[in-house]
Amino acid sequence: MTGTVEAPRGVVPKAKQVTPVLVAVGFAVLCASWMLNAMDRQVFYPLLPQIREELGFSLTESGFLATSFTLGLAIAGFTAGFLVDRWSRKTVMMVSVIVFSVGTGLVALSTGFVDMALYRLLSGLGEGVQATALYAIIGAYFFHRRAFAAGFVGVAFGAGIFLGPLVGVPFATEWGTWRAPFLLFAALGIVMVILIAVFVKREMSEAEAGRTGALELRAFDYMPTAIVNRNVIVFGIGAALAGTVFYGYLGLYPTYLVENLGFDPGQSSLAVAMGGLGAMLALLFGWFGDRYPQKWVLMVSFAGTALVALPMYTIATAPVAQYVLSFLIGAFASGGLFTNFSTALQRSVRPESVGRGQGVFVLTYYVAAAFSGTAFGALVGGIGWSGAGLLQIVGVSVVGAVLMLFVDSSTMIDKRRVAA
């Protein structure tokens, strides 16, 4: 009798060999798809003042539109956690890129608040599934170096944040409408689907966690068997705080610079782009996350965010000062927090549940992010820009740093214990 013999359920099978060149090319394409994702979402923020002027949105409505797409990310991302544990991650990812590209293109056709909110939600649904599939691929294939590998994805994300405004805003100016960049990025998304289909090999995208050896489940006896456990709860709450902080800053930061500090659109775009450059330090923070207990890396990242945000919303009024502070908040809040929360939640569940661990991250991080812009806009209306920054960015970061003290590192995946 012939046919494929499946490994016992208690054993994580070894993946087929893929040449280093194919791995590098496939990984580069995956990173490029995430960079396009970042460019797509990032271009909205510096164009928001123009969108507000044309369509007459209030500051609270603008704040909601700036971050509401992340609600779609959260809903779809959590659902995708179950999909990628059962279905082809490559296929799931390709479909997700098509969905967010269609949503992005439809944003260009918006005529009011309701339809734009729906199109942003659709875009977020696609991005959420993509995020879960992408990080599940990384978590499985780069099992013991997942934070470092995620750092490369963070670099791509930072590059997207940097390039999005620098490409999108001039493109809008050239064509005389804020709608043009959304059509551009929608078309590029379809191109990206083709690249994924050709260059990302299934031996890589469908690899089982722990492929470097036939690891038996008893190697993880020190870990909880349940998906919902102490560390998942603590990291889930922490991820929600991180989403509140980063998207509270990101969603209305260009509006803050233009309307409160008097920056011109070029200065505002450059300040946002500097946050993207800072996010590219995700590679360094990912390396730290693989080498040291992630609770301490996350605590430092939260503390650094708080220290940077304090002058950002109080005493720093010069462009150069804001450029530097934006770079630093991008480093800590995106490079540090995003990279390590996503991988810490994977390390808090057993290898066969890596997709669901990533789904928990996407759910908690992006649900909070979805309402962070609305909350920040409302706070600005009540206590001003400085008060809102001190409460939502500085204060929440301090709470997050303290929360990390409740993490139990002894029950997280540790390559040294697995090897033993």
N, C-alpha and C positions, 0 to 999 in steps of 0.2 A: 504494500500500500504506500502510495506516494502522497506528497503534499507538505504543506508548511506545518511544522510542529510548534505549537505555541508554548511559551515558557509557563511554568506553573504560576498561579496567581501570587504565590508568596515570594516570587523571585523577580527582580527587575532585570530584564534581558539586556544583553549587550547589543549596541547599535552596529549596523554595517559600517564598514570603513568608508570614509569620504576623504578625498585628497585634500591636503591643506589649502591648495589653490581654490578648489571648489568651495571649501568652508569660508575662506576669506572673501570670495566674490559674493557668495550668498549672504554672509553676514553684512557686507557692505551695502547690499541692496536693501536688506531689512533696516539697517540704520538710515539709509536714504529715504525709505518710506516714512520713517518716524520724523526725519527732518522736514519732509514735506508737510506732514501732519502739523508740526510746530509752526511752520511758515503760514499754513492755512489759517490756523487759529489766531496767530499773533498779528496778522495784518489787520484784523478787525479793530484792535485797540487804538492805534494811531489814526485810523480813519473815522473813529467814533464821533469826534467833534463835527466832521463834515456830515456824517449820517444824521446826527442830532439836528443840525441846522436845516437840512433838506426835509426831514420827515417829522420834525417837531417833537422829539422825545424829551421827557423830563430827565433829570439826573438819576432818579430812582429807576425809571424805565431803562435808561442807558446802562446803569449798573447791572440790571437783570439780564439784558441782552448780552452784555460783555461776558458774563459767566454762566448763563443758563444752559448753554450747550453742554456743560459738564454734567447736567442732570441726565442727559441722554448717555453720556459716557458712563455714569454710575450704573444706570439701569441695565444697559446692554453689556457692560463689562462684567457685572456679577453673573448675569445669565451665561455669558460666554465662558465663564470659569467652568461650568458644567460641560459646555460644548467641546472645549478644547481638551478635556480629559477623556472624551469619548469619540470625537470625530477628528478628521484631518485638520491639523493646525494651519497648514498652508492654504487649504481651501477656505477655511473660516476667515483667514486673514485677507485673502484676495476679495472675497465678497464684502468684507468690512470696508476696504479701501474704495470699492465702487460706491457703497452707500454714502460714505462721508464726502466723496467727490460730487455726487448728485446733490446732496444737501448744500454743499458750498456753492455750486452753480446756481441753485435756486435762490440763495441769499441775494444774488445780483438782481433778481426779479421782484424783490420785496417792495411793497407799497405802503406798509404800515407796521405797527407794533406786533399784531397778532401773527400775521403771516411770516414776518422775519423771525419771531420766536419759534414758530413751528419748524422753519427751515434750519435754524440753528440747532434745534433739538434733534432733527434728523441727522445732521452732520455729526453731532455728538454721539448718537447711537452707533454710527459707523466707527468713529474714533475709539469708542469704548471697547468694542469687540476687537479692534486692531490692537489696542494696548494690551489686552489680556492675552491674545494669541501670541503677540511678539514676546512678551516677558515670560510666557510659559515655554516658548521655544528656547529662550536663553536659559531659563532655570533648569530645563531638562538637559540640554546639550552641554552647557558649561556648568555642570552640577556643583563642583566644589569651588568654582571661580565665578559664581553667578553675579556677585556684586561688582566685581571688576569688569565683567562683560557688560553688565547693565550700565557701567560707567561710560562705555563707548556709545551706548544708546543715548545716555545723557549728554554726551558731547554733541551727538547729532541733533538732539533736541535743542541744545543751546545754540548750535549753528543755525537752526531754523528760527529761533527767537531773534537772533542777530540779523539774519538775512531777510526775514519776512517783511519788516518795515522798510528796510533799505531797498528791497525789490518792489514791494507792493505800492508804497506811497508814490515813488516816481512814476510807476506804471499808471497809477490813477491820475496823476498830474498830466502825463503824456496824452492820455485818452480823454481827459476832461471830466471824469466821473469816478466816484468811489467804487462803482460797481465792477469796473474792469478787472481788478486783481482777483476777484472771486471766480470769474470765468476762467482766468489764466490758471489758477491753482486747481480748479475742477478738471481742466484738460490734462494737466500734469499728473493728476491722480490716476487717470485712465492709462497713461503711459506707464506709471509705476506698477499697475496690475500686470501688465505684459512683462515687465522686468522680473517681477516676483515669479510669474509662471515659468519663465525660462531659466532663471539663474538660482533660485532657491531649491535645492534638492530635498526630496522627501526623506532621505536618510538623515538629513540634518533637522528638518522641521518636525519629523515624527519620532525623534530619538526618545528613548525611555530615560527617565531620571536615573542617574547612577550608572550610565553606560560604560564607565571605565572598569567595571567589574560586575560579576553576577552577585549583587548585594542582596542578601536575604533580609526579609522583614525583621528578623530578630535582631539585626544590627541596629534597629531603631527602637528597641524596647524601652529605652530611657525617655522616649517622646510620648506625649498623650496620643491616644488613638482617635479621639474626637477632633473634628474640624474646629469646633468652638471650644477653645481652651483658654487658659489664663493669658498666655502671650498673644494669642490672636485677638482677644478682647482689648488688651492694653495697646497693642500696636494698631488695632483698628481705630480706637479712640484717638491715638496719636496721629494717625494718618488723616483723620478728619480735622484735627487742629492744624496740621500742616497745609491741608487744602484751603482752610479758612484764611490762613496767613498769606500763602503765596498768591492765591487768586484775588484776595482782598487788595493786595499790592498791585498785581498785574492788571486787573480789570479797569481800574480808574486812575492808574498812575499817569498816563498821558494827559488825561483830563485835568488832574491835579497840577501838572506842570504848566499846561496852557492857561487854565482859567484862574489858578491861584498864584502861580509864580511868574506868569507872563512870558513863558517860553514860546518861541515860534515853532511851527510844525517840524522843521528840520532838527532843532534842538531836542524836541520831545521824542522824535523817532530815534535819534542817536542815544538818548538816555535809556529808552526801552531796549535798544539793541545791545547796550552795555550789560544789561541784565542777562541777555543771551550769552554773551561772552563769559560771564561769571558762571552760568549754568554748565559751561563746558568743563569746569573743574569737577564734574561728576566722576570723571575717570579717577581722579585722586581720592575723592570721597569713597568711591567704590572699592579702591585698593585698601583703604582704611577699614571698610566694612568687612572685607574678607580676612584681614589680618588681626583686627581687634574686636571685642564684643560690640555688637552693633548698638546696644543700648547707650554706650558711652559716645559713640560717633553721632548718634541722633541727639543726645543731650547737648553736645558741643554745637551741633548745627542749629538747634533751637536757640541756644544762648547767643550764638553769633548773629542770628537773625534779629533778635531783640536789640542787641547792641547797635546794629547797623540802622535799624528802623528808627531808633530814638532821634538821632539828628536829622534823618531824612525828612521827618514830618514836623520838625520844630525849628532848627536853626540854619539848616543848609538851604540857601536860596540861589547860590551861584551855579551856573551850568556845570562847571568842572566838578564841584562837590557832588552834585546829583549823579553825574556820570560814574564817579568812583563808588558812591553808595549803592547805586543800582547794580554795578558789577558785583559788589560784595553780597547784596541780598540775593542776587541770582545764584551766587556760589553756595551760600548756606541753605537757602530755602528751596532751591531746585536741585542743585548738584548734591547737596548733603541729605536733605530730608526726603525728596522724591526717590532718589536712587536707593537709599537704605531702607525706607519703609517698604517699598515694593519687594525687595529681596528678603527682608526680615520676616515678612508674613509668609513667604514661601518656606523659609527655614523653620517656621513655627508649626508646620504640618508635615506629615510623612510624604515621601517622594511621590507616591501614587496620587496625591491630592494637590500637586503643584499648581494646577490650573485653578482650582477652587481657592487656594491660598492667595493667588494673584487676583482672583475675582473679588475677594474680601477687600483687598487694597483698593481696587478700582471703585468699588461701591462706596466705601467710607470716605476716601479722599475726594471723590468727585461729587458726591451728594453735598458735602460741606462746601466744596468749591462753587457749586451751582448757585448757592444763595449768598456767597461771600460778597459779591459785588453789590447785590441789593442791600445787604446789611451795611456795607461800608457807605453806600450812598445815603442811606437813612441816617447813619451816624453823623455824616458830614452835615446833613440838614439840621441836626440837633445840637451838635457840640463842635462843629467846624472840622476842618481838615486835620489840624494837629491833634485834637481830641480823638478823632476817629483812628488816626494812625497809632496813637499811644494805646488805645483800648484794644483794637482788633489785631494789630500787627505785633506791637511790643508785648502787651498783656497776655495774649493767647500763646505767644512763643514761650513766655516764662512758665505758663501752666504746662505746656508740652514738655519742657525740660524737666520739670519736677515729676511728671507722669512716668518718665523713663526709669525712675528708680524702682518701679513696681515690676519691671521685666525680670523673668527668671531665665537667665542665659543657659542654665544647666539643662534645660529641656528643649533647646533649639538644635537643629542639625549642626553637627561639628565634624568636620572631615577627619580630625585626629581620632575621635571616638569610633567613627565608622571604620577607619583603617585598622584600628586595633581589633 
